[in-house]
Amino acid sequence: MDIDFEELLRVEMEDFDWTLKEIGIPKELFQECWQSIGERDRLQDQFNELCKEDETLTDESPAVLELNKLLDSANTRYERLANACPDVSYVCFNALSLSYSELQTALDYDLIGKIKALISAAEFRGTASTFGKAFKAVAQAELDKPRRNILSKAGAKGALVRLQPYAELKRWALEKGGKLGASKDVARRLAAQLPAHLADVSKEPERLIYDALRTSAKPD
């Protein structure tokens, strides 16, 4: 069976762009800065390992100066992205970066590699969508937990309250369209039938409904 991976990649890229729009991240800015997200973590790990291996290093050591220079560059690019999207958590940015990385190299692999790359890209994108704006408080609290060793219960409760309308919309979509299949046409029809109290839950209700239907349709 022939598989048109270029078409699959095109569709996944469209879904990725839709996710950026849904979360509120400018596409051009993300494309300029996305690599900085992984670079920050990688360089910080290198810095930590370097310090463990050589305790005589100082701030003026050539290796330290070089790593700090690279870190400053990565941080500057990441801060451009974070400052432009203050309501988006690091968890969301990181998942989008991993997804986009898979899409950039998906066609470079063999058959199995292509399939795995596209699946990984979709899974990371799904994570990003889940940890979008509405999940910022919970996501950031979990990310900061190792550093602060504390979780803000008030923030978590607030996030859960904000998420209730999303959960209700998804339940409604599954009740109305769970047996109709996970297609964009079904999502579009359901989005046009939203009851009044759910009409303003999301700026992209069609996308939210489509993701709910696709998740429900996946085999256990």
N, C-alpha and C positions, 0 to 999 in steps of 0.2 A: 504494500500500500504506500503510495506516494504522499508525503506530507509537505505542504507548502509552508515551510518555516518562515519565509519572508512575510507571508500574509499573517501568520500567527503573531510574528513580532510586531507587525504594523498595528494589529488590533490591541496588543498588549501596550504598545506605546500610546495609543489613543486613550486606553483606560488609565494609564499613568498620568497623562496630561489632564484628564478629567479629575483624578484624585488631587493633583496640585491645585486645580481650580476650586474644588470643593473645600479644601482645607484653607485656601487663601494664600498660596505661595506663588509669586510671580515666576512664570516658567523661565524667562530669560535669566533672571537672577539666580534661580536654582541651578541652571546649566553652567553658570559661571563659577558657582561656589560649592557645588555638591561634593567635590573631592576633598575639600578642606575638612569635612566631618570625619572621615576615616583617617585622614592624615594626622589630625590632632591626637586621636587615640593611639595611633601607631608610634608617633614621635614621643608621646609621653611615656609609653611603654619602653621605648629605646632609652630614654633618659633615665628611667628608674633602674633598668638593668645595668646601664653604664655606671651609675652611682654605686650599685651593689658590688660590681666587679672591681672597681677602683675607688677606694675610700679617700685617696689623696687628691682627687679632683677638686678644683676650685671653680669659681664663677669665671675665671679668666683662662681656664684650660681650653685649648683649641677645639676639642671635641664638644665641650659644653657650649662654647660660643656658637659653634655651627648648628647644634641642635636647637639652641634658643632662637637663632635666626630663623630656622625653618618653622619652629613653633609659632613665632610671632607672625610670620606670613600666613600660616594656616589659621591662626586665631583671628587675624584681621579679616580674612575672607569669610570665615564663619560668622563673625559678628555682624558683617554686612547683611547676611541672610537672616540672622536672629533678630537684629534691630528692625528689619523690614517686616518681620512676622512675629511680633512680641507675644502673640497668643498661641504660638506653636511650640510644643515641647521638644527637647533634645531627642527624646525617644522617637518621636515622629520623624524628625529630620534624619536620624540615623537609619531608620527603616527605609525611608525613601532613597537614601544614598545607596544602601545595599541593593535595593530593587533596581535602581537605575544602572548600577554597576553590572548587574547580571544582564540587563538588556543590551548594554554596550558591547558585550562579548559573546552573546548567545549564539550567533551564527558562526563563531570560530571553532566550535566543538564538533565532535562526531554526533551521530544520531542520538545516542543516550545522553550525551552532554548537553545537546540543544534542549531536549525535553526537560532535563533537570534544571537548566538555567531558566527556562520560561516558567516552570512551576515555582522555583525559588523567587523569581521576580514578582509573581502574582501574590505569593504568600507574604513577602516583605511589604508589598504595596497594601495588602489587606491589613497588616499590622499598623502601617502608617495611618490608614483611614480610621482604624479603631482608636488609635492614640492621637487623633487630631485635636482641634481646638477644645472640644467639649471635655476631653480627658486630660487637659493640661495639668490641672491641680494634682490629680492622682499620679499621673506619669512622673511629674517633676518630684513629687514627694518620694516615690519609689527610687528614682535616680539618685536623689540626695541622701537617702537613708544611710548608706555606708559612711558618708562624710559627717552627717549630723547625728546619726544614731537615734533619730526621732521621727515619727510620722505625725503630721498635723491632722488630728481627727476632725477638726472643724473643716479643714480644706477638703478632706475626703468626703465628708457628709455633704458639703456644698456641691462637690462634683457629681455625686450620686443623684442629688436632687435635680441638677441640670440635665442629667442623662435620662431621667424618667420619661420625658416626652419622646426621646429617640427610641427607647425600648418599647414604648406604647405604639409608635409608628411601625416598628418592625413587626410587633405582634399582629397588628392590624393587617399588614401586608401579607404575612404568612397565612392568616385566617382567610383572607380574600383570594390570594393567588397561589397558595402553597401547592395546589394540585394542577396549576396551569403551566408549570415549567419555569425555569430560570432564563428568561429572554428579556432583551431590552424593550421589545414590543409590549410584553406583559407589564413590565415596570412602568412604561409610559402610560399605559391605560389606567393602571392603579393610581399613578400620581395625579391623574386628571379626576379621580374619584375620591380624593382625600376628604374626610369629614372636616368641618370647619375648625374644630379644636386642634387638628393636626396639620393644618394647611401651612402654618408658618414655622413649623419645627425646624425645617432645613431649607437652605437656599437651593439645594439640589435633591429634592425628594425622590426623583426618579433614580438617581444614583444610589441613594440609601436603600430604596426598595429592591433595586437590582442586586446589590450586595447581600441583602438579607435572603433573597430567594436563592442566590447562588450558594451561599453558605449552607442553607437548609437542604439543598439538593445534593450536596457532597455525600458520598457514602461514608459510613462510620469506619 
